[in-house]
Amino acid sequence: MKLFTKKKNRGSLLLQITNIEKLKMKNYSQKTKNIERKTNYNSDLKSRTYEFSKDIIKFVSRFPNTRVYWVISDQLLRSATSIGANIIEAQASSSKREFIKFFQISLKSANETEYWLSLLKDATKVDIKEVNKLIKEVKEISKMLGASLLTMKGKRKC
């Protein structure tokens, strides 16, 4: 009888261990999904800023070869490509404060980019539809950066 009881207890113990392992896996899975969501959001922001930079480069490369376009294209290229570059730079920061600072710089670059695109739209002969598309994208990137900054600073209202 004692052997049967021990086997029964072992089986019960194995069942309990199996259930505990399942719970651990479920918790691990939930934590992993939360991390993936954050990573996807960050990688989405990185990929969007990278694609935006490429779109700006293509857009600027079609400008006429005149002084007005040289000046604006130079400023536009600098500010637009700076958005993603500062996000990448933030990843190598040594403190949360420094990380936030790079995101703030990215947001400022996005605002500057919107300014140059609006100026191009209003003062030159460029494709209005294409400029509007680029303005829309930089505004969305700005909103993402702003939301990220509010979250980092703990000021976001859910």
The 8 nearest C-alpha neighbors of each residue, nearest first, counted from 0:
[[1, 3, 2, 4, 5, 6, 7, 8],
 [0, 2, 4, 3, 5, 6, 7, 8],
 [3, 1, 5, 4, 0, 6, 7, 8],
 [2, 4, 6, 0, 1, 5, 7, 8],
 [5, 3, 7, 1, 2, 6, 8, 0],
 [6, 4, 8, 2, 7, 3, 9, 1],
 [7, 5, 9, 3, 8, 4, 10, 2],
 [6, 8, 4, 10, 5, 9, 3, 11],
 [9, 7, 11, 5, 6, 10, 12, 4],
 [10, 8, 12, 6, 11, 7, 5, 13],
 [11, 9, 13, 7, 12, 8, 6, 14],
 [10, 12, 8, 14, 9, 13, 7, 15],
 [11, 13, 9, 15, 10, 14, 8, 16],
 [14, 12, 16, 10, 15, 11, 9, 17],
 [13, 15, 11, 17, 12, 16, 10, 18],
 [14, 16, 12, 18, 17, 13, 19, 11],
 [17, 15, 19, 13, 18, 14, 20, 12],
 [16, 18, 14, 20, 15, 19, 13, 21],
 [19, 17, 21, 15, 20, 16, 14, 22],
 [18, 20, 16, 22, 21, 17, 15, 23],
 [21, 19, 23, 17, 18, 22, 16, 24],
 [20, 22, 18, 24, 19, 23, 25, 17],
 [23, 21, 25, 19, 24, 20, 26, 18],
 [24, 22, 20, 26, 21, 25, 27, 19],
 [23, 25, 27, 21, 22, 26, 28, 20],
 [24, 26, 22, 28, 27, 23, 21, 29],
 [27, 25, 29, 23, 28, 24, 22, 30],
 [28, 26, 24, 30, 25, 29, 23, 31],
 [27, 29, 25, 31, 26, 30, 24, 32],
 [30, 28, 32, 26, 31, 27, 25, 33],
 [31, 29, 27, 33, 32, 28, 26, 34],
 [30, 32, 28, 34, 29, 33, 35, 27],
 [31, 33, 35, 29, 34, 30, 36, 28],
 [34, 32, 36, 30, 35, 31, 29, 37],
 [33, 35, 31, 37, 32, 36, 38, 30],
 [36, 34, 38, 32, 33, 37, 39, 31],
 [37, 35, 39, 33, 34, 38, 40, 32],
 [38, 36, 40, 34, 35, 39, 41, 33],
 [37, 39, 35, 41, 40, 36, 42, 34],
 [40, 38, 42, 36, 41, 37, 43, 35],
 [39, 41, 43, 37, 38, 42, 36, 44],
 [42, 40, 38, 44, 43, 39, 45, 37],
 [41, 43, 45, 39, 44, 40, 38, 46],
 [44, 42, 40, 46, 41, 45, 39, 47],
 [43, 45, 41, 47, 42, 46, 48, 40],
 [46, 44, 42, 48, 43, 47, 49, 41],
 [45, 47, 49, 43, 48, 44, 42, 50],
 [48, 46, 50, 44, 49, 45, 51, 43],
 [47, 49, 51, 83, 45, 50, 46, 52],
 [48, 50, 46, 52, 51, 47, 83, 45],
 [51, 49, 53, 47, 52, 48, 46, 54],
 [50, 52, 48, 54, 49, 53, 47, 55],
 [53, 51, 55, 49, 80, 50, 54, 79],
 [52, 54, 50, 56, 51, 55, 57, 49],
 [53, 55, 51, 57, 52, 56, 58, 50],
 [54, 56, 58, 52, 57, 53, 59, 51],
 [57, 55, 53, 59, 58, 54, 60, 52],
 [58, 56, 54, 60, 55, 59, 53, 61],
 [57, 59, 55, 56, 60, 61, 54, 62],
 [60, 58, 56, 61, 62, 57, 72, 55],
 [59, 61, 57, 58, 62, 56, 55, 63],
 [62, 60, 59, 58, 63, 57, 56, 64],
 [63, 61, 59, 60, 64, 68, 58, 72],
 [64, 62, 65, 61, 68, 60, 69, 66],
 [63, 65, 62, 68, 66, 69, 67, 61],
 [66, 64, 68, 67, 63, 69, 62, 70],
 [65, 67, 69, 68, 70, 64, 71, 63],
 [68, 66, 69, 70, 65, 71, 72, 64],
 [67, 69, 71, 66, 70, 65, 72, 62],
 [70, 68, 66, 72, 67, 71, 73, 65],
 [69, 71, 73, 68, 67, 72, 66, 74],
 [72, 70, 68, 74, 73, 69, 75, 67],
 [73, 71, 75, 69, 74, 70, 68, 76],
 [72, 74, 76, 70, 71, 75, 69, 77],
 [75, 73, 77, 71, 72, 76, 78, 70],
 [74, 76, 72, 78, 77, 73, 112, 115],
 [77, 75, 73, 79, 74, 78, 72, 80],
 [76, 78, 74, 75, 80, 79, 81, 73],
 [77, 79, 108, 81, 75, 112, 76, 80],
 [80, 78, 76, 81, 112, 82, 77, 75],
 [79, 81, 52, 82, 77, 78, 76, 83],
 [80, 82, 84, 78, 79, 83, 85, 77],
 [83, 81, 105, 80, 84, 108, 85, 79],
 [82, 84, 48, 86, 85, 81, 49, 80],
 [83, 85, 81, 87, 86, 82, 88, 80],
 [86, 84, 88, 87, 83, 101, 105, 82],
 [87, 85, 83, 89, 88, 84, 102, 101],
 [88, 86, 84, 85, 89, 90, 83, 91],
 [87, 89, 85, 90, 86, 91, 84, 92],
 [90, 88, 98, 86, 92, 101, 91, 87],
 [91, 89, 88, 87, 92, 86, 98, 93],
 [90, 92, 89, 88, 93, 87, 98, 94],
 [93, 91, 89, 98, 90, 94, 97, 88],
 [92, 94, 91, 97, 95, 98, 96, 90],
 [95, 93, 97, 96, 92, 98, 99, 91],
 [94, 96, 98, 97, 99, 93, 92, 151],
 [95, 97, 99, 94, 98, 100, 93, 92],
 [96, 98, 100, 94, 99, 95, 92, 101],
 [99, 97, 89, 95, 92, 101, 96, 100],
 [100, 98, 102, 96, 97, 101, 95, 103],
 [99, 101, 97, 103, 102, 98, 96, 104],
 [102, 100, 104, 89, 103, 98, 85, 99],
 [101, 103, 105, 99, 104, 100, 86, 106],
 [104, 102, 100, 106, 101, 105, 99, 107],
 [103, 105, 101, 107, 102, 106, 108, 100],
 [106, 104, 82, 102, 108, 103, 107, 85],
 [105, 107, 109, 103, 108, 104, 141, 144],
 [108, 106, 104, 110, 109, 105, 111, 103],
 [107, 109, 111, 78, 105, 106, 110, 82],
 [110, 108, 112, 106, 107, 111, 141, 82],
 [111, 109, 107, 113, 112, 108, 106, 114],
 [112, 110, 108, 114, 113, 109, 107, 78],
 [113, 111, 109, 115, 114, 110, 78, 79],
 [112, 114, 110, 116, 111, 115, 134, 117],
 [113, 115, 111, 117, 112, 116, 118, 110],
 [116, 114, 118, 112, 117, 113, 75, 119],
 [115, 117, 119, 113, 118, 114, 120, 112],
 [118, 116, 120, 114, 119, 115, 113, 121],
 [117, 119, 115, 121, 120, 116, 122, 114],
 [120, 118, 116, 123, 117, 122, 121, 115],
 [119, 121, 117, 118, 122, 123, 127, 116],
 [122, 120, 118, 119, 123, 117, 124, 116],
 [123, 121, 119, 118, 120, 124, 117, 125],
 [124, 122, 119, 125, 120, 121, 118, 68],
 [123, 125, 126, 122, 120, 119, 127, 121],
 [124, 126, 123, 127, 120, 119, 130, 62],
 [125, 127, 129, 128, 130, 124, 120, 131],
 [128, 126, 130, 129, 125, 131, 120, 124],
 [129, 127, 131, 130, 126, 132, 133, 125],
 [128, 130, 132, 131, 126, 127, 133, 125],
 [129, 131, 133, 127, 132, 128, 134, 126],
 [132, 130, 134, 128, 133, 129, 127, 135],
 [131, 133, 129, 135, 130, 134, 128, 136],
 [132, 134, 130, 136, 135, 131, 137, 129],
 [135, 133, 131, 137, 136, 132, 113, 130],
 [134, 136, 132, 138, 133, 137, 131, 139],
 [137, 135, 139, 133, 138, 134, 140, 132],
 [136, 138, 140, 134, 139, 135, 141, 109],
 [139, 137, 141, 135, 136, 140, 134, 142],
 [140, 138, 142, 136, 141, 137, 143, 135],
 [139, 141, 137, 143, 138, 142, 144, 136],
 [142, 140, 138, 144, 139, 143, 106, 145],
 [143, 141, 145, 139, 140, 144, 146, 138],
 [144, 142, 140, 146, 141, 145, 147, 139],
 [143, 145, 147, 141, 142, 146, 106, 148],
 [146, 144, 142, 148, 147, 143, 141, 149],
 [145, 147, 149, 143, 148, 144, 142, 150],
 [148, 146, 144, 150, 145, 149, 151, 143],
 [147, 149, 151, 145, 150, 146, 152, 144],
 [150, 148, 155, 154, 146, 152, 147, 151],
 [149, 151, 153, 147, 155, 148, 152, 154],
 [152, 150, 148, 153, 149, 147, 99, 154],
 [151, 153, 149, 150, 154, 148, 155, 99],
 [152, 154, 150, 151, 155, 149, 148, 156],
 [155, 153, 149, 152, 150, 156, 151, 148],
 [154, 156, 149, 150, 153, 157, 146, 152],
 [157, 155, 154, 149, 150, 153, 146, 152],
 [156, 155, 154, 150, 153, 149, 146, 147]]
